[in-house]
Structures are given as C-alpha cells and as structure tokens.
Amino acid sequence: MVGTSSSRALLRPALTAAAALLAIAPQAVQAATPAIAVQAVEKMASGCSEPMPANAPISLTSASASKASQIIGGESALDAIRARQTSAALSHPLLSSAPRPPFEPAAAPVASRSGACAIEASPFASAIPFRPGQTQFAAPRRDPSLLPSAARKDLVLGSRMVPISRTSFDAQWERVGASRTNLSATLIQAGGSRENLGQVIASVNRWVNREIEHVEDIDLYGRSDYWADAATTLRLGQGDCEDFALLKMELLAAAGVAREDMILTLARDLVRRRDHAVLLVKTDDGYLMLDNVGSAPLDASQDHGYRPVMSLGAKQSWLHGY
C-alpha cells in the first residue's frame, strides 16, 4: 500500500496539470489523447498492477466514476476527455444505432424524355425521376477545339470509342441489318454522284430528312422502341430518329459506301433532354454526322450538344468515354 500511496501522491500534480491544460485548450487535449491512454492512466491511478492485454477491447463507456476523480475530487480531466470521446463516437453515423438515410446519387440525371426518339432499355436513360430545381452536373470534358488537329480527328462527338463485345440492342441491330432492299431507284431520287462521296452523303441526308416524317414508335407501332428496316420506313414514309439513320445507312450502302465505314450512334441530346440516334460516316477527313435535325452533314469530332453513349457498326460495337 505504500507503493500505491506514493503513486497517488505522484499522480496528483500530473492530473491537476492535465485539468489545467484542458481548461486552456480542451480541443487540443482531446485530439491528442487517445482512448487507450486514458484507460492506462486510470489503471495506474487505481493501483491496478496487472498488465493490459494487447488485444483487450477499449471501452467507450464507464458505469461509475474513476479512481482518479476520487483522488482530486469531482470529475477529473481524463473523465471529461473520455465522456467527450464517447459522445463523439456514438454520434458518428457508422456507430450510431439511428437509421441512416438511403444513399443518393451525387447528381440528378437529366430530365426524363419528352417523347422524341425514345430508346427502350437504354443504358443511359435514368430510372431516377428528375426533380425540377435540383442541381445537375455533367462530366467535365476537354474542349476538342483545344486539341491538335490529329487528336480531334480521332474524336467521335467529342468522345473516345471503347470496343465492347455485345450490347442490349444487338437483336434489333442484327434484325435490321439482315434486311436488304434494292434501293437503286430511291438513290436516283435522292440524287448525288456516286463518284463524289461528300456530295452523295449530303444528298442522302437531305432527301431522307425531307421525305420521311418524324413519328414516334409508340404512335407508329404501338411500342416504345422499334427499329424499322429501310423498306418499312420507305413504305410508311414515317419513322423516328433510328429509322432515319438506318434508311440513310442503306441508301449510302447502295451508293457504294462500305458498311464498315458507317456507325449508328445512340446519344443523349443535352439541349432537348431526350435520347437520340445519328448516323456517322467515315471519310478521309474523319467522321461526318448525319442527323435528322438539319440538312447538312456535320463534323463528327465535335459533340454538337450530344453526349454519345453507344455505337454499333458492321463488325464492332463501342461505348463512349471522355
């Protein structure tokens, strides 16, 4: 007991100094004093000489006042530190027993489709409803105009294409691809010289946009998404954006453009906030975009307000990255 009394006598000044330090800078003391150190000092103060196991659990609560508080009278500085640590730990969302709010996306998606060029089972059409007034974020993209000309030539609607093996649209793509129609007579109506690739591309794009009426699949076929082959679109004189692009593809193939040089691209129209589809045609100067909005083919290295997501070609499919 002499050793215990001596320890208490030695600890009294130290504990008094700790209390004074806590009064001056409580936050600094709290941050610098780990819970295990608190327990070690308390065991010394209580005269307990057995070693603490290395793997002993650290208690965050105490049922009674410590021996240290009995020595100096009232709540000790160490007890105050431990109480604050306990309160902070139990209030942490990972330790609290209170129900946690569900995880939410970092940013809301763009607004739901307004009824144009709907693409069923679209991997980029959000299942989360748009909330007006909620902040929306778009992934930052490098301005293509700042890139060297060689680098811009490799871009497709401002993005890079990453090859993939299969898509959710393969069945529709293969079905319309297997349908072949003699479009020689229609190609004559569309005009353009087969010897001049740029001229025939412009003529086909302009003719289809003028002759085919844009009608949604739900109104035309009673389905939210249906890809019609070229013959069906010509017969009805109607179709949506995929049908426009597929008809242009078949007409250009009839004009001698290699199918490997044409790509159907599914994108998000950031201006109209709807899903969309365009045809891309490869030329010596890069890809041209044939859209049913406007009559002139456009340089496909620029995004033109579209965010491409997926493309399908004769022998390969792609996702788009930035």
BAMARVEX-61544 format. One record per residue (C-alpha): chain; x, y, z. Coordinates in nm, 3 decimals. Example, Ala and Ser with C-alpha at 12.3 -4.5 7.8 and 13.67 -1.06 7.14 Angstrom:
// residues 2
+--------+---------+---------+---------+
: chaine :      xx :      yy :      zz :
+--------+---------+---------+---------+
:      A :   1.230 :  -0.450 :   0.780 :
:      A :   1.367 :  -0.106 :   0.714 :
+--------+---------+---------+---------+
END
This chain:
// residues 322
+--------+---------+---------+---------+
: chaine :      xx :      yy :      zz :
+--------+---------+---------+---------+
:      A :   0.000 :   0.000 :   0.000 :
:      A :   0.300 :   0.228 :   0.042 :
:      A :   0.362 :   0.200 :  -0.331 :
:      A :   0.001 :   0.282 :  -0.403 :
:      A :   0.003 :   0.589 :  -0.178 :
:      A :   0.326 :   0.701 :  -0.336 :
:      A :   0.177 :   0.660 :  -0.686 :
:      A :  -0.127 :   0.862 :  -0.587 :
:      A :   0.093 :   1.137 :  -0.449 :
:      A :   0.295 :   1.145 :  -0.770 :
:      A :  -0.014 :   1.143 :  -0.991 :
:      A :  -0.194 :   1.427 :  -0.811 :
:      A :   0.025 :   1.706 :  -0.959 :
:      A :   0.013 :   1.544 :  -1.304 :
:      A :  -0.364 :   1.515 :  -1.302 :
:      A :  -0.403 :   1.868 :  -1.171 :
:      A :  -0.180 :   1.992 :  -1.454 :
:      A :  -0.386 :   1.795 :  -1.705 :
:      A :  -0.703 :   1.957 :  -1.576 :
:      A :  -0.547 :   2.300 :  -1.611 :
:      A :  -0.432 :   2.224 :  -1.965 :
:      A :  -0.781 :   2.104 :  -2.053 :
:      A :  -0.930 :   2.428 :  -1.930 :
:      A :  -0.693 :   2.623 :  -2.155 :
:      A :  -0.718 :   2.414 :  -2.474 :
:      A :  -0.979 :   2.139 :  -2.435 :
:      A :  -0.997 :   2.061 :  -2.807 :
:      A :  -0.623 :   2.018 :  -2.840 :
:      A :  -0.607 :   1.787 :  -2.537 :
:      A :  -0.900 :   1.583 :  -2.661 :
:      A :  -0.744 :   1.538 :  -3.005 :
:      A :  -0.403 :   1.446 :  -2.864 :
:      A :  -0.525 :   1.195 :  -2.603 :
:      A :  -0.628 :   0.854 :  -2.742 :
:      A :  -0.880 :   0.644 :  -2.550 :
:      A :  -0.626 :   0.369 :  -2.474 :
:      A :  -0.402 :   0.624 :  -2.297 :
:      A :  -0.696 :   0.727 :  -2.082 :
:      A :  -0.754 :   0.369 :  -1.971 :
:      A :  -0.384 :   0.317 :  -1.898 :
:      A :  -0.366 :   0.620 :  -1.668 :
:      A :  -0.685 :   0.516 :  -1.490 :
:      A :  -0.544 :   0.174 :  -1.415 :
:      A :  -0.230 :   0.333 :  -1.269 :
:      A :  -0.441 :   0.565 :  -1.055 :
:      A :  -0.645 :   0.275 :  -0.921 :
:      A :  -0.333 :   0.084 :  -0.810 :
:      A :  -0.401 :  -0.200 :  -1.057 :
:      A :  -0.063 :  -0.351 :  -1.145 :
:      A :  -0.160 :  -0.632 :  -1.386 :
:      A :  -0.060 :  -0.570 :  -1.750 :
:      A :  -0.329 :  -0.480 :  -2.001 :
:      A :  -0.362 :  -0.744 :  -2.276 :
:      A :  -0.256 :  -0.620 :  -2.617 :
:      A :  -0.583 :  -0.724 :  -2.770 :
:      A :  -0.809 :  -0.605 :  -2.489 :
:      A :  -1.116 :  -0.416 :  -2.616 :
:      A :  -1.134 :  -0.047 :  -2.547 :
:      A :  -1.446 :   0.050 :  -2.355 :
:      A :  -1.622 :   0.365 :  -2.465 :
:      A :  -1.848 :   0.387 :  -2.159 :
:      A :  -1.799 :   0.378 :  -1.785 :
:      A :  -2.059 :   0.275 :  -1.525 :
:      A :  -1.901 :   0.464 :  -1.234 :
:      A :  -1.662 :   0.745 :  -1.163 :
:      A :  -1.293 :   0.659 :  -1.194 :
:      A :  -1.050 :   0.639 :  -0.901 :
:      A :  -0.876 :   0.944 :  -1.047 :
:      A :  -1.189 :   1.153 :  -0.991 :
:      A :  -1.198 :   1.036 :  -0.628 :
:      A :  -0.836 :   1.142 :  -0.579 :
:      A :  -0.872 :   1.502 :  -0.699 :
:      A :  -1.240 :   1.542 :  -0.615 :
:      A :  -1.517 :   1.573 :  -0.871 :
:      A :  -1.488 :   1.484 :  -1.237 :
:      A :  -1.128 :   1.455 :  -1.350 :
:      A :  -0.988 :   1.595 :  -1.671 :
:      A :  -0.945 :   1.243 :  -1.801 :
:      A :  -1.310 :   1.163 :  -1.727 :
:      A :  -1.414 :   1.473 :  -1.918 :
:      A :  -1.200 :   1.371 :  -2.214 :
:      A :  -1.343 :   1.019 :  -2.209 :
:      A :  -1.701 :   1.150 :  -2.192 :
:      A :  -1.647 :   1.371 :  -2.495 :
:      A :  -1.484 :   1.084 :  -2.685 :
:      A :  -1.778 :   0.857 :  -2.603 :
:      A :  -2.032 :   1.118 :  -2.713 :
:      A :  -1.845 :   1.182 :  -3.038 :
:      A :  -1.808 :   0.813 :  -3.116 :
:      A :  -2.171 :   0.730 :  -3.053 :
:      A :  -2.285 :   1.022 :  -3.268 :
:      A :  -2.077 :   0.904 :  -3.565 :
:      A :  -2.306 :   0.771 :  -3.844 :
:      A :  -2.111 :   0.443 :  -3.863 :
:      A :  -2.150 :   0.376 :  -3.488 :
:      A :  -2.490 :   0.527 :  -3.424 :
:      A :  -2.791 :   0.296 :  -3.397 :
:      A :  -3.018 :   0.558 :  -3.553 :
:      A :  -3.148 :   0.470 :  -3.901 :
:      A :  -2.932 :   0.615 :  -4.178 :
:      A :  -3.076 :   0.792 :  -4.481 :
:      A :  -3.057 :   0.595 :  -4.807 :
:      A :  -2.771 :   0.660 :  -5.044 :
:      A :  -2.849 :   0.914 :  -5.313 :
:      A :  -2.673 :   0.989 :  -5.641 :
:      A :  -2.418 :   1.269 :  -5.637 :
:      A :  -2.611 :   1.447 :  -5.908 :
:      A :  -2.955 :   1.415 :  -6.057 :
:      A :  -2.985 :   1.282 :  -6.410 :
:      A :  -3.115 :   1.491 :  -6.693 :
:      A :  -3.488 :   1.524 :  -6.728 :
:      A :  -3.697 :   1.236 :  -6.849 :
:      A :  -3.760 :   1.203 :  -7.221 :
:      A :  -4.012 :   1.439 :  -7.369 :
:      A :  -4.133 :   1.190 :  -7.627 :
:      A :  -3.883 :   1.202 :  -7.912 :
:      A :  -3.661 :   0.920 :  -8.032 :
:      A :  -3.724 :   0.703 :  -7.726 :
:      A :  -3.484 :   0.412 :  -7.692 :
:      A :  -3.619 :   0.122 :  -7.489 :
:      A :  -3.390 :  -0.043 :  -7.233 :
:      A :  -3.148 :   0.240 :  -7.286 :
:      A :  -2.841 :   0.204 :  -7.063 :
:      A :  -2.826 :   0.580 :  -7.033 :
:      A :  -3.193 :   0.660 :  -6.974 :
:      A :  -3.218 :   0.711 :  -6.599 :
:      A :  -3.465 :   0.524 :  -6.381 :
:      A :  -3.446 :   0.804 :  -6.123 :
:      A :  -3.711 :   1.074 :  -6.170 :
:      A :  -3.588 :   1.422 :  -6.244 :
:      A :  -3.662 :   1.678 :  -5.975 :
:      A :  -3.705 :   2.032 :  -6.109 :
:      A :  -3.468 :   2.275 :  -5.947 :
:      A :  -3.219 :   2.009 :  -5.847 :
:      A :  -2.861 :   2.075 :  -5.949 :
:      A :  -2.733 :   1.873 :  -6.242 :
:      A :  -2.373 :   1.806 :  -6.324 :
:      A :  -2.213 :   1.693 :  -6.647 :
:      A :  -1.882 :   1.510 :  -6.651 :
:      A :  -1.608 :   1.761 :  -6.738 :
:      A :  -1.483 :   1.715 :  -7.092 :
:      A :  -1.187 :   1.857 :  -7.276 :
:      A :  -1.274 :   2.116 :  -7.536 :
:      A :  -1.199 :   1.943 :  -7.871 :
:      A :  -1.111 :   2.277 :  -8.029 :
:      A :  -0.809 :   2.298 :  -7.798 :
:      A :  -0.669 :   1.965 :  -7.918 :
:      A :  -0.426 :   1.924 :  -8.209 :
:      A :  -0.595 :   1.852 :  -8.543 :
:      A :  -0.471 :   1.491 :  -8.543 :
:      A :  -0.621 :   1.433 :  -8.198 :
:      A :  -0.954 :   1.595 :  -8.294 :
:      A :  -0.979 :   1.364 :  -8.595 :
:      A :  -0.987 :   1.064 :  -8.362 :
:      A :  -1.276 :   1.201 :  -8.156 :
:      A :  -1.636 :   1.096 :  -8.215 :
:      A :  -1.884 :   1.358 :  -8.095 :
:      A :  -1.617 :   1.480 :  -7.856 :
:      A :  -1.552 :   1.134 :  -7.711 :
:      A :  -1.329 :   0.828 :  -7.744 :
:      A :  -1.479 :   0.496 :  -7.851 :
:      A :  -1.405 :   0.187 :  -7.639 :
:      A :  -1.474 :  -0.150 :  -7.810 :
:      A :  -1.721 :  -0.388 :  -7.642 :
:      A :  -1.838 :  -0.736 :  -7.737 :
:      A :  -2.218 :  -0.710 :  -7.701 :
:      A :  -2.498 :  -0.466 :  -7.628 :
:      A :  -2.864 :  -0.474 :  -7.529 :
:      A :  -2.952 :  -0.359 :  -7.883 :
:      A :  -2.785 :  -0.647 :  -8.069 :
:      A :  -3.112 :  -0.826 :  -8.151 :
:      A :  -3.267 :  -0.520 :  -8.317 :
:      A :  -2.939 :  -0.430 :  -8.487 :
:      A :  -2.899 :  -0.777 :  -8.637 :
:      A :  -3.263 :  -0.788 :  -8.747 :
:      A :  -3.249 :  -0.465 :  -8.945 :
:      A :  -2.901 :  -0.550 :  -9.073 :
:      A :  -3.024 :  -0.878 :  -9.218 :
:      A :  -3.290 :  -0.698 :  -9.422 :
:      A :  -3.164 :  -0.599 :  -9.766 :
:      A :  -3.364 :  -0.394 : -10.014 :
:      A :  -3.280 :  -0.279 : -10.364 :
:      A :  -3.269 :   0.096 : -10.321 :
:      A :  -3.125 :   0.191 : -10.660 :
:      A :  -3.441 :   0.373 : -10.770 :
:      A :  -3.464 :   0.558 : -10.440 :
:      A :  -3.098 :   0.653 : -10.464 :
:      A :  -3.162 :   0.814 : -10.803 :
:      A :  -3.437 :   1.022 : -10.645 :
:      A :  -3.203 :   1.125 : -10.366 :
:      A :  -2.952 :   1.249 : -10.624 :
:      A :  -2.582 :   1.292 : -10.580 :
:      A :  -2.292 :   1.144 : -10.772 :
:      A :  -2.151 :   0.810 : -10.663 :
:      A :  -1.809 :   0.937 : -10.765 :
:      A :  -1.824 :   1.220 : -10.511 :
:      A :  -1.858 :   1.079 : -10.160 :
:      A :  -1.921 :   1.414 :  -9.994 :
:      A :  -2.193 :   1.500 : -10.243 :
:      A :  -2.378 :   1.170 : -10.212 :
:      A :  -2.364 :   1.186 :  -9.830 :
:      A :  -2.514 :   1.535 :  -9.832 :
:      A :  -2.781 :   1.441 : -10.088 :
:      A :  -2.894 :   1.130 :  -9.899 :
:      A :  -2.907 :   1.316 :  -9.568 :
:      A :  -3.111 :   1.600 :  -9.716 :
:      A :  -3.351 :   1.371 :  -9.908 :
:      A :  -3.435 :   1.145 :  -9.612 :
:      A :  -3.489 :   1.440 :  -9.380 :
:      A :  -3.725 :   1.595 :  -9.634 :
:      A :  -3.921 :   1.286 :  -9.742 :
:      A :  -3.965 :   1.098 :  -9.413 :
:      A :  -4.199 :   1.232 :  -9.147 :
:      A :  -4.079 :   1.205 :  -8.791 :
:      A :  -4.324 :   0.997 :  -8.585 :
:      A :  -4.263 :   0.830 :  -8.251 :
:      A :  -4.257 :   0.449 :  -8.230 :
:      A :  -4.539 :   0.446 :  -7.976 :
:      A :  -4.764 :   0.626 :  -8.224 :
:      A :  -4.647 :   0.434 :  -8.530 :
:      A :  -4.604 :   0.081 :  -8.397 :
:      A :  -4.768 :   0.093 :  -8.054 :
:      A :  -4.431 :   0.017 :  -7.892 :
:      A :  -4.194 :   0.239 :  -7.700 :
:      A :  -3.899 :   0.140 :  -7.918 :
:      A :  -3.888 :  -0.037 :  -8.253 :
:      A :  -3.617 :  -0.024 :  -8.518 :
:      A :  -3.768 :  -0.042 :  -8.865 :
:      A :  -3.575 :  -0.163 :  -9.168 :
:      A :  -3.526 :   0.068 :  -9.465 :
:      A :  -3.806 :  -0.087 :  -9.673 :
:      A :  -4.061 :  -0.037 :  -9.394 :
:      A :  -3.961 :   0.324 :  -9.339 :
:      A :  -3.985 :   0.397 :  -9.712 :
:      A :  -4.324 :   0.229 :  -9.742 :
:      A :  -4.473 :   0.417 :  -9.447 :
:      A :  -4.290 :   0.742 :  -9.513 :
:      A :  -4.256 :   0.776 :  -9.136 :
:      A :  -4.015 :   0.684 :  -8.861 :
:      A :  -3.819 :   0.808 :  -8.562 :
:      A :  -3.451 :   0.903 :  -8.536 :
:      A :  -3.316 :   0.546 :  -8.552 :
:      A :  -3.527 :   0.480 :  -8.862 :
:      A :  -3.390 :   0.793 :  -9.030 :
:      A :  -3.033 :   0.682 :  -8.957 :
:      A :  -3.092 :   0.323 :  -9.072 :
:      A :  -3.250 :   0.434 :  -9.400 :
:      A :  -2.958 :   0.667 :  -9.469 :
:      A :  -2.720 :   0.380 :  -9.400 :
:      A :  -2.892 :   0.155 :  -9.654 :
:      A :  -2.903 :   0.426 :  -9.919 :
:      A :  -2.533 :   0.502 :  -9.876 :
:      A :  -2.451 :   0.131 :  -9.890 :
:      A :  -2.639 :   0.118 : -10.221 :
:      A :  -2.423 :   0.411 : -10.336 :
:      A :  -2.109 :   0.210 : -10.264 :
:      A :  -2.014 :   0.327 :  -9.915 :
:      A :  -1.861 :   0.039 :  -9.719 :
:      A :  -2.079 :  -0.074 :  -9.428 :
:      A :  -1.766 :  -0.088 :  -9.212 :
:      A :  -1.740 :   0.290 :  -9.257 :
:      A :  -2.087 :   0.361 :  -9.114 :
:      A :  -2.186 :   0.364 :  -8.747 :
:      A :  -2.522 :   0.403 :  -8.575 :
:      A :  -2.462 :   0.613 :  -8.264 :
:      A :  -2.705 :   0.634 :  -7.972 :
:      A :  -2.666 :   0.955 :  -7.777 :
:      A :  -2.828 :   1.189 :  -7.531 :
:      A :  -2.946 :   1.521 :  -7.668 :
:      A :  -2.836 :   1.761 :  -7.395 :
:      A :  -3.035 :   2.051 :  -7.539 :
:      A :  -3.372 :   1.878 :  -7.584 :
:      A :  -3.311 :   1.634 :  -7.296 :
:      A :  -3.404 :   1.322 :  -7.485 :
:      A :  -3.243 :   1.012 :  -7.631 :
:      A :  -3.136 :   1.038 :  -7.991 :
:      A :  -2.967 :   0.847 :  -8.274 :
:      A :  -2.749 :   0.966 :  -8.561 :
:      A :  -2.550 :   0.807 :  -8.843 :
:      A :  -2.173 :   0.855 :  -8.861 :
:      A :  -1.992 :   0.806 :  -9.193 :
:      A :  -1.615 :   0.774 :  -9.212 :
:      A :  -1.433 :   0.983 :  -9.473 :
:      A :  -1.069 :   1.063 :  -9.543 :
:      A :  -1.106 :   1.371 :  -9.324 :
:      A :  -1.274 :   1.193 :  -9.032 :
:      A :  -1.634 :   1.113 :  -8.947 :
:      A :  -1.936 :   1.311 :  -9.065 :
:      A :  -2.258 :   1.314 :  -8.864 :
:      A :  -2.590 :   1.273 :  -9.046 :
:      A :  -2.872 :   1.396 :  -8.826 :
:      A :  -3.245 :   1.428 :  -8.885 :
:      A :  -3.214 :   1.776 :  -8.729 :
:      A :  -3.075 :   1.997 :  -9.005 :
:      A :  -2.992 :   1.901 :  -9.362 :
:      A :  -2.613 :   1.942 :  -9.377 :
:      A :  -2.368 :   1.673 :  -9.257 :
:      A :  -2.155 :   1.798 :  -8.968 :
:      A :  -1.802 :   1.736 :  -8.847 :
:      A :  -1.846 :   1.446 :  -8.605 :
:      A :  -1.539 :   1.527 :  -8.397 :
:      A :  -1.748 :   1.797 :  -8.225 :
:      A :  -2.028 :   1.693 :  -7.987 :
:      A :  -2.292 :   1.938 :  -8.126 :
:      A :  -2.481 :   1.922 :  -7.796 :
:      A :  -2.492 :   1.541 :  -7.792 :
:      A :  -2.341 :   1.303 :  -7.538 :
:      A :  -2.275 :   0.976 :  -7.726 :
:      A :  -2.311 :   0.663 :  -7.518 :
:      A :  -2.308 :   0.363 :  -7.751 :
:      A :  -2.231 :   0.294 :  -8.117 :
:      A :  -2.296 :  -0.009 :  -8.336 :
:      A :  -2.104 :  -0.094 :  -8.651 :
:      A :  -2.092 :  -0.375 :  -8.905 :
:      A :  -1.830 :  -0.572 :  -8.710 :
:      A :  -1.787 :  -0.391 :  -8.379 :
:      A :  -1.975 :  -0.210 :  -8.104 :
:      A :  -1.844 :   0.062 :  -7.875 :
:      A :  -1.909 :   0.258 :  -7.559 :
:      A :  -1.802 :   0.621 :  -7.545 :
:      A :  -1.566 :   0.768 :  -7.287 :
:      A :  -1.423 :   1.111 :  -7.211 :
+--------+---------+---------+---------+
END
